[in-house]
């Protein structure tokens, strides 16, 4: 059985490091955006400047088999 996106968001939400990332913005926080490795790029372009990336050390990205950076800015 494949988990839906909302199931995965619930499952991994507490482990997400996006809000601690140097590139994360107040705009993204106010719009409750996170888990970009699952959800994809910020739909409102709240994150536009590369200020550092925690994706490589994120347990969620690792659990999902993701190995890229800046999921918040690019659909990789």
LINJO-V920825 format. One line per field, one symbol per residue. phi: phi as a letter, one per 30 degrees, with the letter a starting at -180 (. if undefined). psi: psi as a letter, one per 20 degrees, with the letter a starting at -180 (. if undefined). burial: 1 if it has 16 or more other C-alpha atoms within 10 Angstrom, else 0. Layout:
phi->???
psi->???
burial->???
This chain:
phi->.cddeddddddcedcdcedcddddcdedddchcahddcdjeedchdcbbdckbcedcdddedddicbcbhddcbdc
psi->ppqrghghgggigiipjgiiqhiqrhghghjlpalhhghaqoijkhoipojqpighjphggghjkqkarlhhhqn.
burial->0000000110010001111000111001000011111111110001100000111001111000010011111000
